[in-house]
């Protein structure tokens, strides 16, 4: 899994944390559902945002160390 997730802002990180708190292990699925809904209605800005949140959730839940450790 790649961990070079672009952080578009604090809001996306807050959304990722909120989904983890509310949906637990199903948080990535909830983010994917929201991304799909946004894409269906043609809102590609929110589609990209929810996909970013989905990747952030995976990164936050991963306990393995990756990349450079300083």
C-alpha positions as CSV (number, residue, x, y, z in Angstrom):
1,X,0.0,0.0,0.0
2,X,1.3,3.5,-0.8
3,X,1.4,6.0,2.0
4,X,2.1,9.1,0.0
5,X,-1.4,10.4,0.5
6,X,-1.9,14.0,-0.4
7,X,-3.4,16.0,2.5
8,X,-5.7,18.6,1.0
9,X,-6.3,20.2,4.3
10,X,-7.4,19.7,7.8
11,X,-11.0,19.1,6.8
12,X,-10.2,15.9,4.9
13,X,-8.2,14.6,7.9
14,X,-11.0,15.5,10.2
15,X,-13.5,13.7,7.9
16,X,-11.3,10.6,7.9
17,X,-11.0,10.7,11.7
18,X,-14.8,11.2,12.0
19,X,-15.6,8.3,9.7
20,X,-13.2,6.0,11.7
21,X,-14.9,7.0,14.9
22,X,-18.4,6.6,13.5
23,X,-18.0,3.5,11.3
24,X,-15.0,1.7,12.6
25,X,-13.7,-0.9,10.2
26,X,-16.4,0.1,7.7
27,X,-15.0,3.7,7.4
28,X,-13.3,3.1,4.1
29,X,-16.5,1.7,2.6
30,X,-18.5,4.7,3.8
31,X,-15.9,7.1,2.2
32,X,-16.2,5.0,-1.0
33,X,-20.0,5.2,-0.9
34,X,-19.8,9.0,-0.5
35,X,-17.3,9.3,-3.3
36,X,-19.6,7.2,-5.6
37,X,-22.6,9.3,-4.8
38,X,-20.6,12.5,-5.6
39,X,-19.5,11.0,-8.9
40,X,-23.0,9.9,-9.9
41,X,-24.3,13.5,-9.5
42,X,-21.3,14.9,-11.3
43,X,-19.6,16.5,-8.4
44,X,-16.0,15.5,-9.2
45,X,-14.5,17.9,-6.6
46,X,-16.3,16.0,-3.8
47,X,-15.6,12.7,-5.5
48,X,-11.9,13.4,-5.4
49,X,-12.2,14.6,-1.8
50,X,-13.9,11.5,-0.6
51,X,-11.4,9.2,-2.4
52,X,-8.7,11.2,-0.6
53,X,-10.4,10.6,2.7
54,X,-10.7,6.9,1.9
55,X,-6.9,6.7,1.3
56,X,-6.2,8.6,4.5
57,X,-8.3,6.2,6.5
58,X,-6.3,3.3,5.2
59,X,-3.1,5.1,6.0
60,X,-4.3,6.0,9.5
61,X,-5.4,2.5,10.3
62,X,-2.1,0.9,9.1
63,X,0.1,0.1,12.1
64,X,3.2,-0.7,10.0
65,X,6.0,1.7,9.7
66,X,6.7,2.8,6.1
67,X,8.9,5.4,4.4
68,X,11.7,7.4,6.1
69,X,11.7,7.4,9.8
70,X,13.5,10.4,11.3
